Amino acid sequence: MQAHAPDTRSFATHLECGYTGERLEADRLHNLSAAGKPLLVRYDLEGAAASLTREALAKRAPTMWRYRELLPVRRLENIVSLGEEMTPLVPVPRAGEGLYVKDEGRLPTGSFKARGLVMAVSMAKELGVKRIAMPTNGNAGAALAAYCRRAGMEAFVFCPADTPEVNVREIALQGAEVWRVNGYIDDCGKLVGEGREAMGWFDCSTLKEPYRIEGKKTMGLELAEQFGWSLPDAIFYPTGGGTGLIGMWKVFAEMEAIGLIGPERPQMIAVQAVGCQPIVRAFERGERHAERWENAETVAMGIRVPAALGDFLILDAVRESAGYAVAVPDSEIEAAQADMAREEGLLLCPEGAATYAAWKRAMAEGRLAPGARSVLFNCATGLKYPMPAMERRLDRTKPIDWSGLRT
């Protein structure tokens, strides 16, 4: 067995191309494989099984770092944490029987992007990187800016011109160099690649480095633990780049190998918007790769990703799990957001609301058994997004019609 640094007990052994199986050395700086495909971190699972037990976890602090054996960071001093605590799994019985929301808006920077970027930046620090660049639709850039500032690194962020204003200002306030670009997120990604040689930055685009997956997979670890070491029947996941869906499917196999869970798996349901549904189209056509979606448009900016580098990994996970891919229109996303807020008091982001809309459709179409345990991923706090106007006022100097206060 491989020797491991004693302070984090990472059991990472090597990297592997998710497409060809090519093996690369761990603890070296890598972007894509020779085939131009994403790299996956592999672990000594036999070694990890001896220390990553249910009993050991019960004694650890409730943060994502409790799963350190299955995370790649070797040395504690390289962790650039801002406090990545386990996010709550909230039952929403009025919204639906057997329905839960995994509320990722409670993480630092207000979104699940914190999971991936804390891991990517921590590993970049461990491997000597000083300058990082990435494209973003908003929340990933905010997380990169925060963690790079924490680590003392430079961050360069490129976002579509119509990225929500709060995200752009958040990125700038946290010290990153940020530009609006007249294009989509993949156009911004091309700029990152084109500037790499001139600027000497490390490309931290989605799946163009191996460690954001490792951070995002902690969602799957938390789910299993929160469900008493079982898994739900279905996971509805808002899918743009799909890092979290890929990561959870990966870690379910790792957990089974070390004895934390059994062979049962949830249906993985990739949720997209009607205005940007490349994964849905590929799924329905029976294809393993997705063509770029032209003229993408949706209120759910986080899933407005015309082309996903890890398309085949997303589609593999969906099919292997007997799941499916579905697109919902913006009208249903907005209605679902309002319904969840009024029924359960949970303010979902548009991408999270898309998963609720997809669940409602699944129930209406009989895709799920009544009462099936289903998890919706709310990927960011709804407080970052525009809300409907509210203009009603009272004049305290005039008589008030108290019976007219209710609508």
KEKOLZA-985095 format. One line per 2 residues: number of its first residue (from 1); their letters; for each residue x, y, z of C-alpha. Coordinates in nm, 2 decimals, decimal comma, padded with zeros to 4 digits. Each point is the difference from the previous one (the first is absolute). Layout:
NUM> a> X/Y/Z ~ ... $
This chain:
1> mq> 00,00/00,00/00,00 ~ 00,10/00,36/-00,06 $
3> ah> 00,14/00,21/00,28 ~ -00,21/00,30/00,09 $
5> ap> 00,07/00,33/00,17 ~ -00,12/-00,03/00,36 $
7> dt> -00,18/00,33/00,03 ~ -00,30/-00,05/-00,23 $
9> rs> 00,02/-00,37/-00,08 ~ -00,09/00,04/-00,36 $
11> fa> 00,00/-00,34/-00,18 ~ 00,02/00,15/-00,35 $
13> th> 00,23/-00,22/-00,22 ~ -00,02/00,13/-00,36 $
15> le> -00,21/00,17/-00,26 ~ -00,18/-00,17/-00,28 $
17> cg> -00,15/00,12/-00,32 ~ -00,38/-00,03/00,02 $
19> yt> -00,02/-00,10/-00,36 ~ 00,30/-00,21/-00,09 $
21> ge> 00,12/-00,12/00,34 ~ 00,35/00,15/-00,05 $
23> rl> 00,18/00,01/00,33 ~ 00,18/00,32/00,12 $
25> ea> 00,21/00,07/00,31 ~ -00,17/00,15/00,30 $
27> dr> 00,15/00,31/00,17 ~ 00,09/00,16/-00,33 $
29> lh> -00,18/00,29/-00,18 ~ -00,23/-00,12/-00,27 $
31> nl> -00,28/00,14/-00,21 ~ -00,15/-00,25/-00,25 $
33> sa> 00,12/-00,35/-00,11 ~ 00,18/-00,06/-00,32 $
35> ag> -00,34/-00,07/-00,16 ~ -00,12/00,35/00,11 $
37> kp> -00,24/-00,15/00,25 ~ -00,06/00,05/00,38 $
39> ll> 00,23/-00,17/00,25 ~ -00,14/-00,19/00,30 $
41> vr> 00,18/-00,04/00,34 ~ 00,04/-00,37/00,10 $
43> yd> 00,06/-00,12/00,36 ~ 00,14/-00,29/00,19 $
45> le> -00,35/-00,11/00,11 ~ 00,12/-00,29/00,20 $
47> ga> 00,22/00,23/00,21 ~ -00,27/00,26/00,04 $
49> aa> -00,25/-00,26/00,12 ~ 00,21/-00,06/00,31 $
51> sl> -00,04/00,36/00,13 ~ -00,31/00,14/-00,18 $
53> tr> -00,26/-00,19/00,20 ~ -00,34/00,10/00,12 $
55> ea> 00,13/-00,01/00,36 ~ 00,29/00,23/-00,08 $
57> la> -00,22/00,25/-00,19 ~ -00,24/00,02/00,30 $
59> kr> 00,29/00,16/00,20 ~ 00,11/00,26/-00,27 $
61> ap> -00,10/00,36/-00,04 ~ -00,30/00,05/-00,24 $
63> tm> 00,19/00,14/-00,29 ~ 00,08/-00,13/-00,35 $
65> wr> 00,36/-00,07/00,12 ~ -00,13/-00,28/00,22 $
67> yr> 00,03/-00,22/-00,31 ~ 00,37/00,07/-00,03 $
69> el> 00,10/-00,35/-00,10 ~ -00,19/00,04/-00,32 $
71> lp> 00,12/00,35/-00,07 ~ 00,33/00,09/-00,18 $
73> vr> 00,16/00,26/00,22 ~ 00,31/-00,14/00,18 $
75> rl> 00,10/00,27/00,24 ~ -00,23/00,19/00,25 $
77> en> 00,18/00,33/-00,06 ~ -00,11/00,00/-00,36 $
79> iv> -00,37/-00,01/00,08 ~ -00,14/00,35/-00,06 $
81> sl> -00,33/-00,05/00,18 ~ -00,26/00,26/00,06 $
83> ge> -00,22/-00,24/00,21 ~ -00,15/-00,26/-00,23 $
85> em> -00,26/-00,15/00,24 ~ -00,23/-00,28/-00,10 $
87> tp> -00,32/00,15/-00,16 ~ -00,34/-00,09/00,14 $
89> lv> -00,23/-00,26/-00,17 ~ -00,33/00,17/00,05 $
91> pv> -00,33/-00,20/-00,02 ~ -00,27/00,19/-00,19 $
93> pr> -00,32/-00,20/00,07 ~ -00,24/00,27/-00,12 $
95> ag> 00,18/00,02/-00,33 ~ 00,00/-00,38/-00,05 $
97> eg> -00,01/-00,33/00,19 ~ 00,35/-00,15/00,04 $
99> ly> 00,16/00,32/-00,14 ~ 00,32/00,16/00,14 $
101> vk> 00,20/00,31/-00,09 ~ 00,38/-00,02/00,04 $
103> de> 00,06/00,37/00,06 ~ 00,34/00,09/-00,13 $
105> gr> -00,06/00,37/00,04 ~ 00,12/-00,03/00,36 $
107> lp> 00,37/-00,05/-00,12 ~ 00,26/00,28/-00,01 $
109> tg> -00,07/00,24/-00,29 ~ -00,36/-00,12/00,00 $
111> sf> 00,02/-00,29/-00,25 ~ 00,12/-00,36/-00,05 $
113> ka> 00,28/00,14/-00,22 ~ 00,19/00,05/00,33 $
115> rg> 00,04/-00,38/00,03 ~ 00,18/-00,03/-00,33 $
117> lv> 00,20/00,32/00,01 ~ 00,13/-00,06/00,36 $
119> ma> 00,14/-00,33/-00,13 ~ 00,14/00,14/-00,32 $
121> vs> 00,17/00,30/00,17 ~ 00,13/-00,21/00,29 $
123> ma> 00,16/-00,24/-00,25 ~ 00,13/00,29/-00,21 $
125> ke> 00,17/00,13/00,31 ~ 00,14/-00,34/00,08 $
127> lg> 00,14/-00,02/-00,35 ~ 00,15/00,35/-00,01 $
129> vk> -00,24/00,19/-00,21 ~ -00,01/00,38/00,05 $
131> ri> -00,25/00,12/-00,26 ~ -00,33/-00,16/-00,11 $
133> am> -00,25/00,09/-00,27 ~ -00,35/-00,13/-00,08 $
135> pt> -00,32/00,07/-00,19 ~ -00,32/00,03/00,21 $
137> ng> -00,38/00,06/-00,01 ~ 00,04/00,16/00,34 $
139> na> 00,02/-00,22/00,31 ~ 00,31/-00,19/-00,10 $
141> ga> 00,19/00,32/-00,06 ~ -00,11/00,13/00,34 $
143> al> 00,13/-00,31/00,17 ~ 00,33/00,01/-00,19 $
145> aa> 00,05/00,36/00,09 ~ -00,07/-00,07/00,37 $
147> yc> 00,23/-00,30/00,03 ~ 00,28/00,15/-00,21 $
149> rr> -00,01/00,31/00,23 ~ 00,02/-00,24/00,30 $
151> ag> 00,29/-00,18/-00,15 ~ 00,19/00,31/-00,11 $
153> me> -00,04/-00,08/-00,37 ~ -00,09/00,22/-00,30 $
155> af> -00,34/-00,08/-00,16 ~ -00,11/00,10/-00,35 $
157> vf> -00,37/-00,05/-00,08 ~ -00,19/00,03/-00,33 $
159> cp> -00,38/00,00/00,00 ~ -00,27/00,05/-00,26 $
161> ad> -00,12/00,36/-00,03 ~ -00,34/-00,08/00,14 $
163> tp> 00,13/-00,18/00,31 ~ -00,21/00,11/00,31 $
165> ev> 00,13/00,33/00,13 ~ 00,03/-00,12/00,35 $
167> nv> 00,24/-00,28/-00,11 ~ 00,23/00,24/-00,19 $
169> re> 00,02/00,24/00,28 ~ 00,06/-00,28/00,25 $
171> ia> 00,29/-00,13/-00,21 ~ 00,15/00,35/-00,03 $
173> lq> -00,04/00,08/00,37 ~ 00,18/-00,32/00,10 $
175> ga> 00,31/00,11/-00,19 ~ -00,02/-00,18/-00,33 $
177> ev> 00,07/00,16/-00,34 ~ -00,34/-00,04/-00,17 $
179> wr> -00,12/00,09/-00,35 ~ -00,34/-00,03/-00,18 $
181> vn> 00,03/-00,16/-00,34 ~ -00,24/00,02/-00,29 $
183> gy> -00,07/-00,38/-00,02 ~ -00,09/-00,31/00,19 $
185> id> 00,19/-00,18/00,27 ~ 00,18/-00,22/-00,26 $
187> dc> 00,11/00,31/-00,19 ~ 00,14/00,13/00,33 $
189> gk> 00,18/-00,34/00,04 ~ 00,17/00,05/-00,34 $
191> lv> 00,14/00,33/00,13 ~ 00,14/-00,18/00,30 $
193> ge> 00,18/-00,25/-00,23 ~ 00,12/00,27/-00,24 $
195> gr> 00,15/00,21/00,28 ~ 00,17/-00,29/00,18 $
197> ea> 00,35/00,03/-00,15 ~ 00,01/00,38/00,01 $
199> mg> -00,13/00,03/00,36 ~ 00,14/-00,32/00,15 $
201> wf> -00,32/-00,09/00,18 ~ -00,14/-00,34/00,08 $
203> dc> -00,32/-00,08/-00,17 ~ -00,27/-00,09/00,26 $
205> st> -00,29/-00,03/-00,25 ~ -00,26/-00,27/00,08 $
207> lk> 00,16/-00,35/-00,03 ~ 00,32/00,15/-00,15 $
209> ep> 00,16/-00,09/00,33 ~ -00,06/-00,31/00,21 $
211> yr> -00,08/00,13/00,34 ~ -00,33/00,19/-00,02 $
213> ie> -00,17/-00,34/-00,05 ~ 00,16/-00,12/00,33 $
215> gk> -00,15/00,30/00,19 ~ -00,34/-00,04/-00,16 $
217> kt> -00,02/-00,37/00,08 ~ -00,02/00,08/00,37 $
219> mg> -00,37/00,07/-00,07 ~ -00,04/-00,37/-00,06 $
221> le> 00,18/-00,09/00,32 ~ -00,21/00,23/00,20 $
223> la> -00,32/-00,13/-00,15 ~ 00,09/-00,36/00,09 $
225> eq> 00,08/00,10/00,35 ~ -00,31/00,22/00,05 $
227> fg> -00,22/-00,29/-00,13 ~ 00,15/-00,24/00,26 $
229> ws> 00,25/-00,16/-00,25 ~ -00,26/-00,06/-00,27 $
231> lp> -00,07/00,20/-00,31 ~ -00,32/00,17/-00,13 $
233> da> -00,21/-00,15/-00,28 ~ 00,07/00,30/-00,23 $
235> if> 00,23/00,30/-00,02 ~ -00,11/00,30/-00,21 $
237> yp> 00,31/00,19/-00,09 ~ 00,02/00,34/-00,19 $
239> tg> 00,24/-00,09/-00,28 ~ 00,22/00,25/-00,18 $
241> gg> 00,36/-00,13/00,01 ~ -00,13/-00,29/00,21 $
243> tg> 00,30/-00,02/00,24 ~ -00,21/-00,08/00,30 $
245> li> -00,20/-00,27/-00,17 ~ 00,32/-00,16/-00,13 $
247> gm> 00,16/00,03/00,35 ~ -00,29/-00,16/00,19 $
249> wk> -00,02/-00,29/-00,24 ~ 00,38/-00,05/00,04 $
251> vf> -00,01/00,01/00,38 ~ -00,30/-00,24/00,03 $
253> ae> 00,23/-00,27/-00,15 ~ 00,29/00,10/00,23 $
255> me> -00,23/-00,02/00,31 ~ -00,13/-00,34/-00,10 $
257> ai> 00,36/-00,12/-00,05 ~ 00,10/00,10/00,35 $
259> gl> -00,32/-00,14/00,16 ~ -00,19/00,32/00,09 $
261> ig> -00,30/-00,08/-00,22 ~ -00,14/-00,29/-00,20 $
263> pe> -00,05/-00,04/-00,37 ~ -00,33/00,19/-00,02 $
265> rp> 00,01/00,33/-00,20 ~ -00,24/00,28/-00,06 $
267> qm> -00,12/00,10/-00,34 ~ 00,21/00,29/-00,11 $
269> ia> -00,22/00,26/-00,18 ~ 00,18/00,27/-00,19 $
271> vq> -00,22/00,32/-00,01 ~ 00,05/00,26/-00,26 $
273> av> -00,20/00,29/-00,14 ~ -00,19/-00,01/-00,32 $
275> gc> 00,21/00,29/-00,13 ~ 00,32/-00,19/00,05 $
277> qp> -00,03/-00,38/00,00 ~ 00,30/-00,16/-00,17 $
279> iv> 00,01/-00,30/00,24 ~ -00,37/-00,06/-00,03 $
281> ra> 00,02/-00,01/-00,38 ~ 00,30/-00,24/00,01 $
283> fe> -00,18/-00,22/00,25 ~ -00,32/-00,02/-00,21 $
285> rg> 00,21/-00,08/-00,31 ~ 00,19/-00,28/00,17 $
287> er> 00,33/00,18/-00,05 ~ 00,29/00,01/00,24 $
289> ha> 00,12/00,35/-00,10 ~ -00,20/00,32/-00,02 $
291> er> 00,01/00,25/-00,28 ~ 00,03/00,37/00,10 $
293> we> -00,34/00,16/00,06 ~ -00,02/00,32/-00,21 $
295> na> -00,17/00,32/00,12 ~ -00,03/-00,12/00,36 $
297> et> -00,24/00,20/00,21 ~ -00,15/-00,06/00,35 $
299> va> -00,07/00,18/00,32 ~ 00,21/-00,27/00,17 $
301> mg> 00,34/00,14/-00,09 ~ 00,19/-00,27/00,19 $
303> ir> -00,12/-00,27/-00,24 ~ 00,04/00,21/-00,31 $
305> vp> 00,30/-00,20/-00,12 ~ -00,02/-00,06/-00,38 $
307> aa> 00,27/-00,27/00,00 ~ 00,12/-00,22/00,29 $
309> lg> 00,35/-00,15/-00,01 ~ -00,12/-00,29/00,22 $
311> df> -00,30/-00,07/-00,21 ~ 00,08/-00,37/-00,03 $
313> li> 00,05/-00,04/00,37 ~ -00,33/00,17/00,07 $
315> ld> -00,19/-00,22/-00,25 ~ 00,18/-00,32/00,13 $
317> av> -00,11/00,07/00,36 ~ -00,36/00,08/-00,11 $
319> re> -00,03/-00,32/-00,20 ~ 00,18/-00,23/00,24 $
321> sa> -00,23/00,12/00,28 ~ -00,31/-00,06/-00,21 $
323> gy> -00,06/00,37/00,02 ~ -00,08/00,25/-00,27 $
325> av> 00,06/00,36/-00,12 ~ -00,29/00,25/-00,01 $
327> av> -00,04/00,36/-00,10 ~ -00,25/00,24/00,16 $
329> pd> -00,12/00,34/-00,14 ~ 00,08/00,33/00,18 $
331> se> -00,37/00,04/00,08 ~ 00,00/-00,32/00,21 $
333> ie> 00,33/00,10/00,16 ~ -00,14/00,33/00,12 $
335> aa> -00,32/-00,16/00,11 ~ 00,19/-00,27/00,20 $
337> qa> 00,21/00,26/00,17 ~ -00,31/00,19/00,11 $
339> dm> -00,18/-00,32/00,11 ~ 00,29/-00,12/00,22 $
341> ar> 00,04/00,34/00,16 ~ -00,37/00,02/00,08 $
343> ee> -00,05/-00,37/00,10 ~ 00,32/-00,06/00,20 $
345> gl> 00,17/00,33/00,06 ~ 00,31/-00,11/-00,20 $
347> ll> 00,13/00,26/-00,25 ~ 00,15/-00,21/-00,28 $
349> cp> 00,23/00,14/-00,27 ~ -00,13/-00,04/-00,36 $
351> eg> 00,21/-00,31/-00,06 ~ -00,13/-00,16/00,32 $
353> aa> -00,35/00,10/-00,10 ~ 00,06/-00,18/-00,33 $
355> ty> 00,04/-00,33/00,20 ~ -00,33/00,06/00,18 $
357> aa> -00,17/00,06/-00,33 ~ 00,16/-00,32/-00,14 $
359> wk> -00,12/-00,20/00,31 ~ -00,35/00,13/-00,04 $
361> ra> 00,00/-00,12/-00,36 ~ 00,14/-00,34/00,10 $
363> ma> -00,28/-00,05/00,25 ~ -00,27/00,11/-00,25 $
365> eg> 00,14/-00,24/-00,26 ~ 00,03/-00,29/00,24 $
367> rl> 00,38/-00,03/-00,03 ~ 00,04/-00,03/00,37 $
369> ap> -00,19/-00,21/00,25 ~ -00,22/00,20/00,25 $
371> ga> 00,20/00,08/00,30 ~ 00,34/-00,09/-00,16 $
373> rs> 00,28/00,18/00,18 ~ 00,12/00,27/-00,24 $
375> vl> 00,26/00,26/00,06 ~ 00,00/00,34/-00,18 $
377> fn> 00,33/00,19/00,00 ~ -00,04/00,36/00,07 $
379> ca> 00,34/00,11/-00,13 ~ 00,01/00,36/00,14 $
381> tg> -00,18/00,24/00,22 ~ -00,30/00,16/-00,17 $
383> lk> 00,11/00,33/00,16 ~ 00,25/00,05/-00,28 $
385> yp> -00,27/00,02/-00,27 ~ -00,26/00,26/-00,10 $
387> mp> -00,34/-00,04/00,16 ~ -00,34/00,12/-00,10 $
389> am> -00,07/00,37/00,09 ~ -00,21/00,08/00,31 $
391> er> -00,14/00,35/-00,01 ~ -00,28/00,00/00,26 $
393> rl> 00,03/00,28/00,26 ~ -00,19/00,14/00,30 $
395> dr> -00,03/00,36/00,10 ~ 00,01/00,00/00,38 $
397> tk> -00,15/00,35/00,01 ~ -00,33/-00,11/-00,15 $
399> pi> -00,27/-00,25/00,11 ~ 00,09/-00,36/-00,09 $
401> dw> -00,25/-00,25/-00,13 ~ 00,12/-00,30/00,20 $
403> sg> -00,23/-00,24/-00,17 ~ 00,16/00,08/-00,33 $
405> lr> 00,35/-00,10/00,10 ~ -00,04/-00,36/-00,11 $
407> t> 00,03/-00,09/-00,37 $
